[in-house]
Amino acid sequence: MTMKNLVYSMSLLFCLGFSAIAQNVENEFNPAYANKRGVYLLPQAGNMALGFDATPFLDIFSSSSNPFDGFNGVDNSIYWKYFVQDNRALRARLTLNMLNETWSGEIEDDATNTADDATKIDTERLSQTAVTLGLGYEFRRGNGRVQGYYGAELSFGFQAGKTLYEYGNKMTEDNTFPTTYNFGDNIIMENPGIDLLVRATEMKQGNKLSVGLGGFIGVEYFFAPQISIGGEFWLGVQFATMAQGEGSAEWYDQWEDDKLIVETEKIDTFWNSRQFDIFSRTSGRVFLMFHF
């Protein structure tokens, strides 16, 4: 399943679910849901809510250094709710995690005299994308500004990623063992005794699919009419399967027409696997929710 197909499937599921339950609901005035001015504080049957994670923004403004240091991707959740009753709601959660990081390593320039102290740069670039869709049902308690809630959620996830390497010192006939920065996973094999160096150029993670089921419990505080902040704790089980990935590496391996040539060949990486986990997570962390 590609990322494009996954996004289409989640969008279709969301639209079908919304059209099946959305309807106009008329409510009689209930003083337990209103403040002294008669303005409703709490949601009622037929109301909807949209929200998002506030934690990434709080992390930026609470940083003591440059607030944008280390901001290298997207990590946020969007929440949607539809209240079938005053104290019960259908809910959906879309979480998108996108990570892009680059590391650099300074190495000696093999093409110059060591005394010149000339250097070149090797780079490692990691990119990962993970999408999770959660569908659940929640029960709520409380008539005041503080609302407790609990319920169950079914989740579906997709994850993919790859790592690219670029090297300052190229492999040539005159330099079959170029100086290379060791990032920890790019040096597959090295043997200076026979001048053999195998270094990765691309490592592609196998696509990971997961399904989970669990329960959640949380607290929501309405600091203004129909606007709330809150957080929740989630405990559940998850089954995941990961396809086998692949990678590319380069090395000097053979002679052709009495000339040494560079071999660039795909290699198998990451065993295909299946796993079953019991875990907990603070899925909501600090979220902001708007009801209407």
C-alpha positions as CSV (number, residue, x, y, z in Angstrom):
1,M,0.0,0.0,0.0
2,T,1.4,3.3,-1.1
3,M,1.2,6.6,0.9
4,K,-1.1,8.0,-1.7
5,N,-3.5,5.1,-1.5
6,L,-3.5,5.2,2.3
7,V,-4.4,8.9,2.4
8,Y,-7.2,8.3,-0.1
9,S,-8.6,5.4,1.9
10,M,-8.5,7.3,5.2
11,S,-10.2,10.3,3.5
12,L,-13.0,8.1,2.1
13,L,-13.5,6.4,5.4
14,F,-13.8,9.7,7.2
15,C,-16.3,11.1,4.7
16,L,-18.5,8.1,4.7
17,G,-18.5,8.0,8.5
18,F,-19.3,11.7,8.8
19,S,-22.2,11.5,6.2
20,A,-23.7,8.5,8.0
21,I,-23.9,10.3,11.4
22,A,-24.2,14.0,10.7
23,Q,-27.6,15.4,11.3
24,N,-29.3,18.5,12.7
25,V,-30.2,18.0,16.3
26,E,-32.4,20.5,18.2
27,N,-31.7,20.7,22.0
28,E,-33.8,22.3,24.6
29,F,-32.0,24.8,26.9
30,N,-30.2,23.0,29.7
31,P,-28.9,25.4,32.5
32,A,-26.4,22.7,33.5
33,Y,-24.5,23.3,30.2
34,A,-24.5,27.1,30.4
35,N,-22.9,29.9,32.4
36,K,-24.7,32.7,34.3
37,R,-25.2,34.7,31.0
38,G,-26.9,31.7,29.4
39,V,-24.0,31.0,27.1
40,Y,-23.4,27.3,26.6
41,L,-20.0,26.0,28.0
42,L,-20.3,22.3,27.1
43,P,-21.1,20.4,24.0
44,Q,-24.6,18.9,23.4
45,A,-25.9,16.1,21.2
46,G,-25.4,17.1,17.6
47,N,-22.4,19.3,18.2
48,M,-19.0,18.6,16.6
49,A,-15.5,19.4,17.7
50,L,-12.1,19.9,16.0
51,G,-8.8,20.0,17.8
52,F,-5.1,19.6,17.5
53,D,-2.0,18.8,19.6
54,A,-0.6,21.9,21.3
55,T,2.5,20.2,22.6
56,P,4.8,20.9,19.6
57,F,4.0,24.6,19.8
58,L,4.5,24.7,23.5
59,D,7.9,23.0,23.0
60,I,9.0,25.8,20.6
61,F,8.1,28.7,22.9
62,S,9.5,27.0,26.0
63,S,12.9,26.4,24.4
64,S,15.7,28.4,26.1
65,S,17.8,28.5,22.9
66,N,16.8,29.2,19.3
67,P,13.1,28.1,19.2
68,F,13.5,26.6,15.8
69,D,16.7,24.5,16.5
70,G,15.9,20.9,15.9
71,F,12.5,21.6,14.2
72,N,13.0,19.1,11.4
73,G,9.6,17.8,10.5
74,V,5.9,17.5,11.5
75,D,4.6,15.8,14.6
76,N,1.0,16.5,15.3
77,S,-2.5,15.1,15.6
78,I,-5.9,16.4,14.5
79,Y,-9.0,15.4,16.5
80,W,-12.6,15.3,15.4
81,K,-15.7,14.4,17.5
82,Y,-19.4,14.1,16.9
83,F,-21.7,14.1,20.0
84,V,-24.4,11.5,19.5
85,Q,-25.6,12.3,23.0
86,D,-24.7,15.0,25.5
87,N,-22.3,12.7,27.2
88,R,-21.3,10.4,24.3
89,A,-19.3,11.0,21.2
90,L,-17.8,9.3,18.1
91,R,-14.3,10.4,17.5
92,A,-11.5,10.2,15.0
93,R,-7.8,11.0,15.2
94,L,-5.3,11.6,12.4
95,T,-1.6,11.6,13.5
96,L,1.1,12.6,11.0
97,N,4.8,12.2,11.9
98,M,7.3,13.4,9.3
99,L,11.0,13.4,10.2
100,N,13.9,14.8,8.1
101,E,17.3,14.9,9.7
102,T,20.8,15.4,8.2
103,W,24.1,14.6,9.8
104,S,27.6,15.6,8.5
105,G,31.0,14.2,9.2
106,E,34.3,15.9,8.4
107,I,37.0,13.7,6.8
108,E,40.4,14.1,5.3
109,D,40.5,15.0,1.6
110,D,42.3,12.1,0.0
111,A,43.2,14.2,-3.1
112,T,45.4,16.6,-1.2
113,N,48.5,16.4,0.9
114,T,47.8,15.6,4.5
115,A,49.9,18.6,5.5
116,D,47.4,20.9,3.8
117,D,44.7,19.9,6.3
118,A,42.1,20.0,3.6
119,T,38.8,18.3,4.4
120,K,35.6,17.1,2.8
121,I,32.2,16.3,4.1
122,D,30.2,13.1,4.2
123,T,26.5,13.4,4.8
124,E,23.7,11.1,6.1
125,R,20.1,12.1,5.3
126,L,17.2,10.3,7.1
127,S,13.6,10.8,6.1
128,Q,10.6,8.9,7.7
129,T,6.9,9.3,7.4
130,A,4.2,7.7,9.7
131,V,0.5,8.1,9.5
132,T,-2.0,6.8,12.0
133,L,-5.8,6.9,11.9
134,G,-7.8,6.2,15.1
135,L,-11.6,5.6,15.3
136,G,-13.2,5.5,18.7
137,Y,-16.2,6.0,21.0
138,E,-16.1,7.9,24.2
139,F,-18.3,8.4,27.3
140,R,-18.2,11.6,29.4
141,R,-19.0,12.6,33.0
142,G,-19.4,15.9,34.7
143,N,-21.7,19.0,34.2
144,G,-19.1,21.7,35.0
145,R,-16.1,23.1,33.3
146,V,-14.1,20.0,34.1
147,Q,-15.1,16.9,32.1
148,G,-13.8,13.4,32.5
149,Y,-14.1,10.9,29.7
150,Y,-13.1,7.4,28.7
151,G,-13.7,4.9,25.9
152,A,-12.1,2.7,23.3
153,E,-10.3,3.3,20.0
154,L,-9.3,1.2,17.0
155,S,-6.2,2.5,15.1
156,F,-4.5,1.8,11.8
157,G,-0.9,2.9,10.9
158,F,1.5,3.1,8.1
159,Q,5.2,3.9,8.2
160,A,8.0,4.2,5.6
161,G,11.5,5.6,5.5
162,K,14.9,5.7,3.9
163,T,18.5,6.9,4.5
164,L,20.7,8.4,1.8
165,Y,24.5,8.7,2.0
166,E,26.8,11.1,0.1
167,Y,30.6,10.8,0.3
168,G,33.2,13.5,-0.3
169,N,36.0,11.1,-1.3
170,K,34.9,9.1,-4.4
171,M,35.9,5.6,-5.2
172,T,38.4,5.6,-8.1
173,E,41.0,3.3,-9.5
174,D,43.6,5.3,-7.7
175,N,41.7,5.4,-4.5
176,T,40.0,2.0,-3.9
177,F,39.7,2.6,-0.1
178,P,38.7,6.3,0.3
179,T,38.6,7.9,3.7
180,T,35.0,7.6,4.9
181,Y,33.1,8.9,7.9
182,N,31.5,6.1,10.0
183,F,27.9,7.1,10.8
184,G,27.4,3.8,12.6
185,D,25.4,2.0,9.9
186,N,26.9,3.1,6.6
187,I,30.1,1.0,6.8
188,I,29.0,-2.5,5.9
189,M,32.5,-4.0,5.7
190,E,36.1,-2.7,5.7
191,N,39.4,-4.6,5.4
192,P,42.4,-2.3,4.9
193,G,44.6,-5.3,4.5
194,I,43.2,-6.0,1.1
195,D,41.9,-2.5,0.4
196,L,38.2,-3.5,0.4
197,L,35.6,-1.0,1.6
198,V,31.9,-1.6,1.3
199,R,29.8,1.5,2.1
200,A,26.1,2.0,1.8
201,T,24.6,4.6,-0.5
202,E,20.9,4.1,0.3
203,M,19.1,2.1,3.0
204,K,15.3,1.8,2.4
205,Q,13.1,0.6,5.3
206,G,10.4,-1.9,4.5
207,N,6.8,-0.5,4.7
208,K,5.3,-1.1,8.1
209,L,1.5,-1.7,8.7
210,S,-0.1,-1.8,12.1
211,V,-3.4,-2.2,13.7
212,G,-4.2,-1.5,17.4
213,L,-7.0,-1.6,19.9
214,G,-7.1,0.0,23.3
215,G,-8.8,2.1,25.9
216,F,-8.3,5.8,26.8
217,I,-9.1,8.0,29.7
218,G,-8.7,11.8,29.9
219,V,-9.7,15.1,31.4
220,E,-11.0,18.2,29.5
221,Y,-11.3,21.7,30.9
222,F,-13.6,24.3,29.3
223,F,-11.8,27.6,29.9
224,A,-14.2,29.4,27.6
225,P,-17.6,28.6,26.0
226,Q,-17.1,25.6,23.7
227,I,-13.3,25.9,23.9
228,S,-11.3,23.4,25.9
229,I,-7.9,22.0,26.7
230,G,-7.1,18.5,27.9
231,G,-5.0,15.4,27.8
232,E,-5.4,11.7,27.9
233,F,-3.7,8.4,28.6
234,W,-4.0,5.4,26.3
235,L,-3.3,1.7,27.0
236,G,-3.7,-1.0,24.4
237,V,-2.3,-3.7,22.2
238,Q,-0.9,-3.5,18.7
239,F,0.0,-5.9,15.9
240,A,2.5,-4.8,13.3
241,T,4.1,-6.3,10.2
242,M,7.1,-4.9,8.3
243,A,8.1,-5.8,4.8
244,Q,11.8,-6.5,4.0
245,G,13.7,-3.4,3.0
246,E,16.5,-3.1,0.6
247,G,19.6,-1.0,0.2
248,S,22.4,-0.1,-2.2
249,A,26.1,-0.2,-1.5
250,E,29.3,0.5,-3.5
251,W,32.7,-1.2,-3.5
252,Y,35.6,-2.3,-5.7
253,D,35.0,-6.0,-6.4
254,Q,36.4,-7.1,-9.8
255,W,38.5,-6.3,-12.8
256,E,37.1,-5.8,-16.3
257,D,39.3,-5.5,-19.3
258,D,42.3,-5.2,-16.9
259,K,40.7,-2.2,-15.3
260,L,39.2,-2.0,-11.7
261,I,35.6,-1.0,-11.8
262,V,33.1,0.2,-9.1
263,E,30.3,-2.2,-8.2
264,T,27.0,-0.6,-7.0
265,E,24.6,-3.3,-6.0
266,K,21.3,-3.6,-4.1
267,I,21.5,-5.5,-0.8
268,D,18.9,-6.9,1.5
269,T,18.3,-5.0,4.7
270,F,15.9,-5.2,7.6
271,W,14.4,-8.6,8.1
272,N,10.7,-8.8,7.4
273,S,9.0,-9.1,10.8
274,R,5.8,-9.3,12.7
275,Q,5.3,-8.1,16.3
276,F,2.7,-7.9,19.0
277,D,3.0,-5.3,21.7
278,I,1.3,-4.1,24.8
279,F,2.0,-0.4,25.3
280,S,0.8,2.9,26.6
281,R,1.1,6.4,25.2
282,T,0.1,9.9,26.1
283,S,-1.7,10.4,22.8
284,G,-3.4,13.7,23.5
285,R,-0.6,15.2,25.5
286,V,-1.9,18.8,25.6
287,F,-4.6,19.4,23.1
288,L,-6.8,22.4,22.2
289,M,-10.4,21.6,21.1
290,F,-13.1,23.8,19.5
291,H,-16.8,22.8,19.7
292,F,-19.6,24.0,17.5
